[in-house]
Amino acid sequence: MLNVVESPDLLEIQFAFPIGKRVLFLVLSLFPLIAPYQLIFRVNWQNYFNVFFIFAFVISLGAIGVSAFFVWAAIAGMESRLRLDLMQGKYLFTTGAPIIKWQTNQGDIKDISKIQVEQHDWSDGAPTYSILTITNDGQQFKMGSSWSLDEINDIANRVSAFLGLPPLS
Protein backbone atom coordinates (compact mmCIF):
# COMPACT_ATOMS: atom_id res chain seq x y z
CA MET A 1 0.00 0.00 0.00
CA LEU A 2 1.45 3.33 -1.10
CA ASN A 3 1.00 6.27 1.21
CA VAL A 4 2.13 9.82 0.37
CA VAL A 5 2.62 12.52 3.00
CA GLU A 6 3.28 15.94 1.52
CA SER A 7 3.94 19.40 2.90
CA PRO A 8 5.70 22.41 1.34
CA ASP A 9 9.14 21.31 2.59
CA LEU A 10 8.72 17.56 3.01
CA LEU A 11 7.55 14.68 0.83
CA GLU A 12 7.44 11.13 2.12
CA ILE A 13 6.35 8.05 0.23
CA GLN A 14 5.78 4.91 2.26
CA PHE A 15 5.18 1.46 0.86
CA ALA A 16 4.01 -0.65 3.77
CA PHE A 17 3.18 -4.33 4.00
CA PRO A 18 0.42 -4.20 6.62
CA ILE A 19 0.72 -6.43 9.69
CA GLY A 20 -2.79 -7.72 9.00
CA LYS A 21 -1.66 -9.10 5.64
CA ARG A 22 1.35 -10.73 7.26
CA VAL A 23 -0.89 -12.42 9.83
CA LEU A 24 -3.34 -13.46 7.10
CA PHE A 25 -0.54 -15.12 5.13
CA LEU A 26 0.64 -16.94 8.25
CA VAL A 27 -2.89 -18.20 8.94
CA LEU A 28 -3.32 -19.24 5.30
CA SER A 29 -0.07 -21.19 5.55
CA LEU A 30 -1.74 -23.56 8.01
CA PHE A 31 -4.49 -24.78 5.67
CA PRO A 32 -2.28 -26.65 3.17
CA LEU A 33 -0.82 -28.60 6.09
CA ILE A 34 -4.13 -30.43 6.43
CA ALA A 35 -3.21 -32.55 3.40
CA PRO A 36 -0.03 -34.10 4.88
CA TYR A 37 -1.83 -34.70 8.15
CA GLN A 38 -4.80 -36.41 6.49
CA LEU A 39 -2.77 -38.36 3.91
CA ILE A 40 0.36 -39.36 5.84
CA PHE A 41 -0.05 -39.13 9.60
CA ARG A 42 -3.71 -39.94 10.12
CA VAL A 43 -3.68 -42.99 7.85
CA ASN A 44 -2.19 -46.10 9.42
CA TRP A 45 0.07 -47.11 6.54
CA GLN A 46 1.10 -50.75 6.70
CA ASN A 47 3.46 -50.55 3.75
CA TYR A 48 5.25 -47.45 2.54
CA PHE A 49 6.36 -48.99 -0.75
CA ASN A 50 3.20 -48.77 -2.79
CA VAL A 51 1.73 -46.46 -5.42
CA PHE A 52 -0.89 -44.97 -3.10
CA PHE A 53 1.62 -43.92 -0.46
CA ILE A 54 3.92 -42.33 -3.06
CA PHE A 55 0.95 -40.43 -4.49
CA ALA A 56 -0.03 -39.21 -1.01
CA PHE A 57 3.60 -38.29 -0.31
CA VAL A 58 3.90 -36.20 -3.50
CA ILE A 59 0.64 -34.37 -2.73
CA SER A 60 1.89 -33.72 0.81
CA LEU A 61 5.18 -32.31 -0.46
CA GLY A 62 3.27 -29.92 -2.74
CA ALA A 63 1.08 -28.81 0.15
CA ILE A 64 4.13 -28.19 2.33
CA GLY A 65 5.63 -26.14 -0.52
CA VAL A 66 2.48 -23.97 -0.73
CA SER A 67 2.54 -23.52 3.02
CA ALA A 68 6.22 -22.50 2.92
CA PHE A 69 5.41 -19.94 0.21
CA PHE A 70 2.78 -18.30 2.43
CA VAL A 71 5.18 -18.20 5.38
CA TRP A 72 7.88 -16.66 3.18
CA ALA A 73 5.43 -14.01 1.91
CA ALA A 74 4.52 -13.14 5.49
CA ILE A 75 8.06 -12.75 6.80
CA ALA A 76 9.90 -11.45 3.73
CA GLY A 77 7.39 -8.93 2.34
CA MET A 78 9.41 -5.78 1.67
CA GLU A 79 8.62 -2.31 2.96
CA SER A 80 10.25 0.89 1.77
CA ARG A 81 10.20 4.61 2.46
CA LEU A 82 11.52 7.62 0.56
CA ARG A 83 11.74 10.88 2.48
CA LEU A 84 12.64 14.12 0.70
CA ASP A 85 13.40 17.05 3.00
CA LEU A 86 13.91 20.41 1.25
CA MET A 87 14.78 22.23 4.49
CA GLN A 88 17.81 20.00 5.03
CA GLY A 89 18.34 19.32 1.32
CA LYS A 90 18.52 15.58 1.99
CA TYR A 91 16.84 12.40 0.85
CA LEU A 92 16.52 9.26 2.93
CA PHE A 93 15.62 5.90 1.43
CA THR A 94 15.04 2.89 3.68
CA THR A 95 13.99 -0.62 2.78
CA GLY A 96 13.67 -3.91 4.64
CA ALA A 97 11.46 -6.65 6.03
CA PRO A 98 11.10 -8.55 9.31
CA ILE A 99 13.80 -11.07 8.35
CA ILE A 100 15.86 -8.80 6.12
CA LYS A 101 18.16 -6.18 7.61
CA TRP A 102 16.91 -2.65 7.04
CA GLN A 103 19.09 -0.69 4.65
CA THR A 104 19.32 3.08 4.65
CA ASN A 105 20.70 5.30 1.92
CA GLN A 106 20.86 9.04 2.24
CA GLY A 107 22.29 11.91 0.30
CA ASP A 108 21.71 15.38 -1.05
CA ILE A 109 18.46 16.04 -2.90
CA LYS A 110 20.42 17.77 -5.66
CA ASP A 111 22.02 14.38 -6.42
CA ILE A 112 18.69 12.95 -7.59
CA SER A 113 18.79 13.16 -11.37
CA LYS A 114 15.69 11.33 -12.49
CA ILE A 115 12.39 9.85 -11.36
CA GLN A 116 10.81 7.22 -13.56
CA VAL A 117 8.26 4.44 -13.54
CA GLU A 118 9.50 0.89 -13.94
CA GLN A 119 7.25 -1.84 -15.32
CA HIS A 120 7.58 -5.43 -14.11
CA ASP A 121 6.19 -7.98 -16.54
CA TRP A 122 5.10 -11.33 -15.16
CA SER A 123 4.70 -14.63 -16.96
CA ASP A 124 1.01 -14.62 -16.11
CA GLY A 125 -1.25 -11.73 -15.23
CA ALA A 126 -0.97 -8.00 -15.58
CA PRO A 127 2.28 -6.11 -15.05
CA THR A 128 3.06 -4.19 -11.87
CA TYR A 129 4.72 -0.80 -11.62
CA SER A 130 7.11 0.85 -9.21
CA ILE A 131 8.85 4.20 -8.83
CA LEU A 132 12.56 4.29 -9.61
CA THR A 133 14.72 7.10 -8.20
CA ILE A 134 18.07 7.51 -9.94
CA THR A 135 20.95 9.58 -8.57
CA ASN A 136 23.78 11.29 -10.46
CA ASP A 137 26.22 8.53 -9.49
CA GLY A 138 23.91 5.82 -10.91
CA GLN A 139 22.38 4.53 -7.69
CA GLN A 140 18.81 3.33 -8.16
CA PHE A 141 16.18 3.08 -5.45
CA LYS A 142 13.05 1.11 -6.27
CA MET A 143 9.94 2.10 -4.39
CA GLY A 144 6.60 0.38 -3.98
CA SER A 145 4.58 -1.79 -6.28
CA SER A 146 1.14 -1.30 -7.74
CA TRP A 147 -1.10 -2.79 -10.42
CA SER A 148 -2.24 0.74 -11.30
CA LEU A 149 -0.02 2.62 -13.74
CA ASP A 150 -2.07 5.79 -13.18
CA GLU A 151 -1.44 5.71 -9.43
CA ILE A 152 2.31 5.22 -9.85
CA ASN A 153 2.53 7.87 -12.58
CA ASP A 154 0.66 10.33 -10.37
CA ILE A 155 3.01 9.76 -7.42
CA ALA A 156 6.13 9.87 -9.63
CA ASN A 157 4.97 13.17 -11.17
CA ARG A 158 4.34 14.59 -7.67
CA VAL A 159 7.89 13.64 -6.68
CA SER A 160 9.32 15.13 -9.88
CA ALA A 161 7.40 18.38 -9.34
CA PHE A 162 8.50 18.50 -5.68
CA LEU A 163 12.14 18.16 -6.75
CA GLY A 164 11.79 20.58 -9.68
CA LEU A 165 12.53 17.82 -12.21
CA PRO A 166 10.69 17.59 -15.54
CA PRO A 167 7.43 15.57 -15.46
CA LEU A 168 7.36 12.03 -16.74
CA SER A 169 6.78 11.68 -20.44
C-alpha positions as CSV (number, residue, x, y, z in Angstrom):
1,M,0.0,0.0,0.0
2,L,1.5,3.3,-1.1
3,N,1.0,6.3,1.2
4,V,2.1,9.8,0.4
5,V,2.6,12.5,3.0
6,E,3.3,15.9,1.5
7,S,3.9,19.4,2.9
8,P,5.7,22.4,1.3
9,D,9.1,21.3,2.6
10,L,8.7,17.6,3.0
11,L,7.5,14.7,0.8
12,E,7.4,11.1,2.1
13,I,6.4,8.0,0.2
14,Q,5.8,4.9,2.3
15,F,5.2,1.5,0.9
16,A,4.0,-0.7,3.8
17,F,3.2,-4.3,4.0
18,P,0.4,-4.2,6.6
19,I,0.7,-6.4,9.7
20,G,-2.8,-7.7,9.0
21,K,-1.7,-9.1,5.6
22,R,1.3,-10.7,7.3
23,V,-0.9,-12.4,9.8
24,L,-3.3,-13.5,7.1
25,F,-0.5,-15.1,5.1
26,L,0.6,-16.9,8.3
27,V,-2.9,-18.2,8.9
28,L,-3.3,-19.2,5.3
29,S,-0.1,-21.2,5.6
30,L,-1.7,-23.6,8.0
31,F,-4.5,-24.8,5.7
32,P,-2.3,-26.6,3.2
33,L,-0.8,-28.6,6.1
34,I,-4.1,-30.4,6.4
35,A,-3.2,-32.6,3.4
36,P,0.0,-34.1,4.9
37,Y,-1.8,-34.7,8.1
38,Q,-4.8,-36.4,6.5
39,L,-2.8,-38.4,3.9
40,I,0.4,-39.4,5.8
41,F,0.0,-39.1,9.6
42,R,-3.7,-39.9,10.1
43,V,-3.7,-43.0,7.8
44,N,-2.2,-46.1,9.4
45,W,0.1,-47.1,6.5
46,Q,1.1,-50.8,6.7
47,N,3.5,-50.6,3.7
48,Y,5.3,-47.5,2.5
49,F,6.4,-49.0,-0.8
50,N,3.2,-48.8,-2.8
51,V,1.7,-46.5,-5.4
52,F,-0.9,-45.0,-3.1
53,F,1.6,-43.9,-0.5
54,I,3.9,-42.3,-3.1
55,F,0.9,-40.4,-4.5
56,A,0.0,-39.2,-1.0
57,F,3.6,-38.3,-0.3
58,V,3.9,-36.2,-3.5
59,I,0.6,-34.4,-2.7
60,S,1.9,-33.7,0.8
61,L,5.2,-32.3,-0.5
62,G,3.3,-29.9,-2.7
63,A,1.1,-28.8,0.2
64,I,4.1,-28.2,2.3
65,G,5.6,-26.1,-0.5
66,V,2.5,-24.0,-0.7
67,S,2.5,-23.5,3.0
68,A,6.2,-22.5,2.9
69,F,5.4,-19.9,0.2
70,F,2.8,-18.3,2.4
71,V,5.2,-18.2,5.4
72,W,7.9,-16.7,3.2
73,A,5.4,-14.0,1.9
74,A,4.5,-13.1,5.5
75,I,8.1,-12.8,6.8
76,A,9.9,-11.5,3.7
77,G,7.4,-8.9,2.3
78,M,9.4,-5.8,1.7
79,E,8.6,-2.3,3.0
80,S,10.3,0.9,1.8
81,R,10.2,4.6,2.5
82,L,11.5,7.6,0.6
83,R,11.7,10.9,2.5
84,L,12.6,14.1,0.7
85,D,13.4,17.1,3.0
86,L,13.9,20.4,1.3
87,M,14.8,22.2,4.5
88,Q,17.8,20.0,5.0
89,G,18.3,19.3,1.3
90,K,18.5,15.6,2.0
91,Y,16.8,12.4,0.8
92,L,16.5,9.3,2.9
93,F,15.6,5.9,1.4
94,T,15.0,2.9,3.7
95,T,14.0,-0.6,2.8
96,G,13.7,-3.9,4.6
97,A,11.5,-6.7,6.0
98,P,11.1,-8.6,9.3
99,I,13.8,-11.1,8.4
100,I,15.9,-8.8,6.1
101,K,18.2,-6.2,7.6
102,W,16.9,-2.7,7.0
103,Q,19.1,-0.7,4.7
104,T,19.3,3.1,4.7
105,N,20.7,5.3,1.9
106,Q,20.9,9.0,2.2
107,G,22.3,11.9,0.3
108,D,21.7,15.4,-1.1
109,I,18.5,16.0,-2.9
110,K,20.4,17.8,-5.7
111,D,22.0,14.4,-6.4
112,I,18.7,13.0,-7.6
113,S,18.8,13.2,-11.4
114,K,15.7,11.3,-12.5
115,I,12.4,9.8,-11.4
116,Q,10.8,7.2,-13.6
117,V,8.3,4.4,-13.5
118,E,9.5,0.9,-13.9
119,Q,7.3,-1.8,-15.3
120,H,7.6,-5.4,-14.1
121,D,6.2,-8.0,-16.5
122,W,5.1,-11.3,-15.2
123,S,4.7,-14.6,-17.0
124,D,1.0,-14.6,-16.1
125,G,-1.3,-11.7,-15.2
126,A,-1.0,-8.0,-15.6
127,P,2.3,-6.1,-15.1
128,T,3.1,-4.2,-11.9
129,Y,4.7,-0.8,-11.6
130,S,7.1,0.9,-9.2
131,I,8.8,4.2,-8.8
132,L,12.6,4.3,-9.6
133,T,14.7,7.1,-8.2
134,I,18.1,7.5,-9.9
135,T,21.0,9.6,-8.6
136,N,23.8,11.3,-10.5
137,D,26.2,8.5,-9.5
138,G,23.9,5.8,-10.9
139,Q,22.4,4.5,-7.7
140,Q,18.8,3.3,-8.2
141,F,16.2,3.1,-5.4
142,K,13.1,1.1,-6.3
143,M,9.9,2.1,-4.4
144,G,6.6,0.4,-4.0
145,S,4.6,-1.8,-6.3
146,S,1.1,-1.3,-7.7
147,W,-1.1,-2.8,-10.4
148,S,-2.2,0.7,-11.3
149,L,0.0,2.6,-13.7
150,D,-2.1,5.8,-13.2
151,E,-1.4,5.7,-9.4
152,I,2.3,5.2,-9.9
153,N,2.5,7.9,-12.6
154,D,0.7,10.3,-10.4
155,I,3.0,9.8,-7.4
156,A,6.1,9.9,-9.6
157,N,5.0,13.2,-11.2
158,R,4.3,14.6,-7.7
159,V,7.9,13.6,-6.7
160,S,9.3,15.1,-9.9
161,A,7.4,18.4,-9.3
162,F,8.5,18.5,-5.7
163,L,12.1,18.2,-6.8
164,G,11.8,20.6,-9.7
165,L,12.5,17.8,-12.2
166,P,10.7,17.6,-15.5
167,P,7.4,15.6,-15.5
168,L,7.4,12.0,-16.7
169,S,6.8,11.7,-20.4
